Amino acid sequence: MERLVAERGDALTRYAYFVCGSRDDAADLVQDALVKTFGRLRNGFSVASAEGYVRRAILNTYIDRGRRTSRWRRIAHLTAVPDVADSPSADSESRIDLQEELRKLTPRERACLVLRYYEDLKVDDIAATLELSSGAVKRYLSDGLSKMAVSLAEDTDDESPDATITTLGARNGK
């Protein structure tokens, strides 16, 4: 386990960050996944095979947390005050924020999108990983992408074409 954390710890944390969208939660996910994977004495793991187990544990832990909080999400809007404050900068308001769009998705949609576009897995591989049918994975991918497309289209409709090009160019370092 020490060797895995030393060699691949940063990669595991980045993976968890893409899955959950928060640095603190990503560190917690990696820690929980390591405990789940190595909580019992296991022998014969190579770094590569252990990393696969830990990545799967990260994904399962994130999805399980989503399931546990689904009841709370149904009533949270009745009691919770949004933590998001308006940005004082007009430039940052007009910037496309994919991370925020990923946060708006359900855990399964987000997991499917991360596995598809970050892990570069095919639909059948995602279905096997998440133990879903290929049709369900396609539906989650379609729903997630359409939700993000609608939000991003609303963001860019408010801007002129030149502002959109400038924003995208600045985001890409141009």
C-alpha positions as CSV (number, residue, x, y, z in Angstrom):
1,M,0.0,0.0,0.0
2,E,2.8,2.4,0.8
3,R,4.4,1.8,-2.6
4,L,1.0,2.4,-4.3
5,V,0.5,5.7,-2.5
6,A,4.1,6.8,-3.1
7,E,4.0,6.0,-6.9
8,R,0.3,6.6,-7.8
9,G,-1.2,8.6,-5.0
10,D,-1.4,11.8,-7.0
11,A,-3.0,10.1,-9.9
12,L,-5.6,8.5,-7.6
13,T,-6.3,11.9,-6.0
14,R,-6.8,13.5,-9.5
15,Y,-9.1,10.6,-10.5
16,A,-11.2,11.1,-7.3
17,Y,-11.2,14.9,-7.9
18,F,-12.7,14.3,-11.4
19,V,-15.3,12.0,-9.9
20,C,-16.4,14.2,-7.1
21,G,-15.3,17.7,-8.0
22,S,-13.8,18.7,-4.7
23,R,-10.2,18.5,-3.5
24,D,-11.2,17.8,0.1
25,D,-13.7,15.2,-0.9
26,A,-11.2,13.6,-3.3
27,A,-8.7,13.2,-0.5
28,D,-11.4,11.6,1.6
29,L,-12.5,9.3,-1.2
30,V,-8.9,8.1,-1.8
31,Q,-8.5,7.5,2.0
32,D,-11.8,5.6,2.2
33,A,-10.9,3.5,-0.9
34,L,-7.5,2.6,0.5
35,V,-9.0,1.6,3.8
36,K,-11.6,-0.5,2.0
37,T,-9.1,-2.1,-0.3
38,F,-6.4,-2.8,2.3
39,G,-8.5,-3.0,5.5
40,R,-7.9,-6.7,5.4
41,L,-4.5,-8.3,4.9
42,R,-4.2,-9.1,1.3
43,N,-1.1,-10.5,-0.5
44,G,0.0,-10.6,-4.1
45,F,-1.0,-7.2,-5.2
46,S,1.1,-5.4,-7.8
47,V,0.9,-1.6,-7.9
48,A,-1.1,-1.8,-11.2
49,S,-3.7,-4.3,-9.9
50,A,-4.0,-2.5,-6.5
51,E,-4.6,0.8,-8.3
52,G,-7.4,-0.8,-10.2
53,Y,-9.0,-2.0,-7.0
54,V,-8.6,1.4,-5.4
55,R,-10.1,3.2,-8.5
56,R,-13.1,0.9,-8.3
57,A,-13.4,1.6,-4.6
58,I,-13.3,5.4,-5.2
59,L,-16.0,5.2,-7.8
60,N,-18.2,2.9,-5.6
61,T,-17.8,5.1,-2.6
62,Y,-18.8,8.2,-4.5
63,I,-21.9,6.5,-5.9
64,D,-22.8,5.1,-2.5
65,R,-22.5,8.6,-1.0
66,G,-24.9,9.8,-3.7
67,R,-27.4,7.1,-2.9
68,R,-27.3,8.0,0.8
69,T,-27.8,11.7,0.2
70,S,-30.6,11.2,-2.4
71,R,-33.3,11.5,0.3
72,W,-31.7,14.6,1.7
73,R,-31.5,16.2,-1.7
74,R,-35.3,15.8,-2.1
75,I,-35.9,18.1,0.9
76,A,-32.6,20.1,1.2
77,H,-34.0,22.9,-0.9
78,L,-36.6,23.4,1.8
79,T,-34.1,24.2,4.5
80,A,-30.7,24.9,3.0
81,V,-29.3,28.2,2.0
82,P,-27.0,28.2,-1.1
83,D,-23.3,28.4,-0.3
84,V,-22.6,30.0,-3.7
85,A,-22.0,33.7,-3.6
86,D,-22.1,35.9,-6.7
87,S,-18.8,36.6,-8.2
88,P,-17.7,40.3,-8.1
89,S,-15.9,39.9,-11.5
90,A,-17.9,40.0,-14.7
91,D,-15.2,38.1,-16.5
92,S,-15.5,35.1,-14.1
93,E,-19.3,35.1,-14.4
94,S,-19.1,34.8,-18.2
95,R,-16.5,32.0,-18.1
96,I,-17.6,28.5,-18.9
97,D,-17.2,26.4,-15.8
98,L,-17.4,22.7,-16.6
99,Q,-16.6,21.7,-13.1
100,E,-19.8,23.4,-11.9
101,E,-21.8,21.8,-14.6
102,L,-20.5,18.4,-13.5
103,R,-21.6,19.1,-9.9
104,K,-25.2,19.6,-11.2
105,L,-25.4,16.0,-12.5
106,T,-26.5,13.0,-10.6
107,P,-23.8,10.7,-9.3
108,R,-24.4,8.1,-12.0
109,E,-24.4,10.6,-14.8
110,R,-21.2,12.1,-13.5
111,A,-19.6,8.7,-13.0
112,C,-20.5,7.7,-16.6
113,L,-19.2,11.0,-18.0
114,V,-15.9,10.8,-16.1
115,L,-15.4,7.1,-17.1
116,R,-16.2,7.9,-20.7
117,Y,-14.2,11.1,-21.2
118,Y,-11.5,11.0,-18.5
119,E,-10.9,7.2,-18.3
120,D,-11.6,6.9,-22.1
121,L,-13.7,3.8,-21.6
122,K,-16.2,2.5,-24.1
123,V,-19.9,2.1,-23.2
124,D,-19.6,-1.6,-22.7
125,D,-16.6,-1.2,-20.4
126,I,-18.5,1.5,-18.4
127,A,-21.5,-0.8,-18.1
128,A,-19.2,-3.6,-16.8
129,T,-17.5,-1.3,-14.3
130,L,-20.8,0.1,-12.9
131,E,-22.7,-3.1,-13.3
132,L,-25.3,-1.5,-15.5
133,S,-26.7,-2.4,-18.9
134,S,-25.2,-0.7,-21.9
135,G,-28.5,1.0,-22.6
136,A,-28.5,2.5,-19.1
137,V,-25.0,3.8,-19.6
138,K,-26.0,5.4,-22.9
139,R,-29.0,7.0,-21.2
140,Y,-26.8,8.4,-18.4
141,L,-24.3,9.7,-20.9
142,S,-27.0,11.2,-23.1
143,D,-28.8,12.8,-20.1
144,G,-25.6,14.2,-18.6
145,L,-24.4,15.6,-21.9
146,S,-27.7,17.2,-22.7
147,K,-28.0,18.8,-19.2
148,M,-24.5,20.2,-19.6
149,A,-25.2,21.4,-23.2
150,V,-28.4,23.2,-22.1
151,S,-26.6,25.0,-19.2
152,L,-23.6,25.9,-21.4
153,A,-25.9,27.1,-24.2
154,E,-27.7,29.4,-21.7
155,D,-24.3,30.8,-20.5
156,T,-23.1,31.6,-24.0
157,D,-26.5,33.0,-25.2
158,D,-26.0,35.9,-22.9
159,E,-22.7,36.8,-24.5
160,S,-21.7,38.2,-27.8
161,P,-19.8,35.8,-30.2
162,D,-16.6,37.8,-29.7
163,A,-16.9,37.6,-25.9
164,T,-17.4,33.8,-26.2
165,I,-14.4,33.4,-28.4
166,T,-12.3,35.6,-26.0
167,T,-13.5,33.6,-23.0
168,L,-12.7,30.2,-24.6
169,G,-9.3,31.5,-25.9
170,A,-8.4,32.8,-22.4
171,R,-9.4,29.5,-20.9
172,N,-7.2,27.6,-23.3
173,G,-4.2,29.9,-22.8
174,K,-4.5,31.8,-26.1
